[in-house]
């Protein structure tokens, strides 16, 4: 059953799907999702954090948080990762 599932995924996903957890972009995306979930679950924490910032940063923060998170995740996805990852999927290319 598991072999059939893996074969089905291999046929439909990128060749290196099985090493998804090693990529920095996945870790950054998970961290951003966890932070967003926490801020939605505990709305007072966002207000407290914003009030702790200086007024000039507080005014511009919402405008650049989203693009910054996207840019970091995008760069992390294309940044060369550690050499052991090349060995994990180098024979499948």
C-alpha positions in Angstrom: 0.0 0.0 0.0 2.7 2.5 0.9 4.8 1.5 -2.1 1.8 2.2 -4.3 1.3 5.6 -2.7 5.0 6.5 -3.1 4.9 5.4 -6.8 1.7 7.5 -7.4 3.4 10.5 -5.7 6.6 10.0 -7.7 4.7 10.1 -10.9 2.9 13.3 -10.1 5.2 15.4 -7.9 8.6 16.9 -8.3 11.5 14.4 -8.3 12.7 15.5 -4.9 9.4 15.7 -3.0 10.5 13.2 -0.4 13.1 15.6 1.0 10.7 18.5 1.5 11.5 18.7 5.2 15.1 19.5 4.6 14.5 22.7 2.7 14.8 26.1 4.5 11.8 27.4 2.6 9.5 24.8 4.1 10.8 25.7 7.6 10.3 29.4 7.0 6.8 28.8 5.6 5.9 26.6 8.6 7.2 29.3 10.9 5.2 32.0 9.2 2.1 29.9 9.3 2.6 29.1 13.0 3.1 32.8 13.8 0.0 33.8 11.8 -2.1 31.1 13.6 -0.9 32.3 17.0 -1.7 35.9 16.2 -5.2 35.0 15.0 -5.8 32.8 18.1 -4.5 35.3 20.6 -5.3 38.8 19.1 -4.2 40.7 22.2 -0.6 39.5 21.6 -0.5 41.3 18.3 -1.7 44.6 19.9 0.8 44.2 22.7 3.7 43.5 20.3 2.8 46.5 18.1 2.6 48.8 21.2 6.1 47.7 22.2 7.5 49.0 18.9 8.6 52.6 18.3 6.0 54.7 16.5 7.9 55.0 13.2 8.3 51.3 12.9 4.8 50.6 14.0 3.4 52.8 11.2 5.3 50.9 8.4 5.3 47.4 9.8 2.1 46.0 8.3 3.1 47.2 4.8 6.3 45.2 4.6 5.8 42.1 6.7 4.0 40.1 4.0 6.4 41.0 1.2 9.4 40.3 3.5 8.0 36.9 4.5 7.3 36.1 0.8 10.8 37.2 -0.2 12.6 35.2 2.5 10.6 32.0 1.6 11.3 32.6 -2.1 15.0 33.1 -1.6 15.3 30.2 0.8 13.7 27.9 -1.8 16.3 28.7 -4.4 19.3 29.1 -2.1 21.8 26.2 -2.4 21.1 23.9 0.5 23.6 21.6 2.2 25.6 19.0 0.2 23.9 16.0 1.9 20.7 16.9 0.1 22.4 16.6 -3.3 23.4 13.0 -2.4 19.9 12.2 -1.3 18.4 12.7 -4.7 21.4 13.0 -7.1 20.9 9.5 -8.4 17.3 10.2 -9.5 18.0 13.1 -12.0 
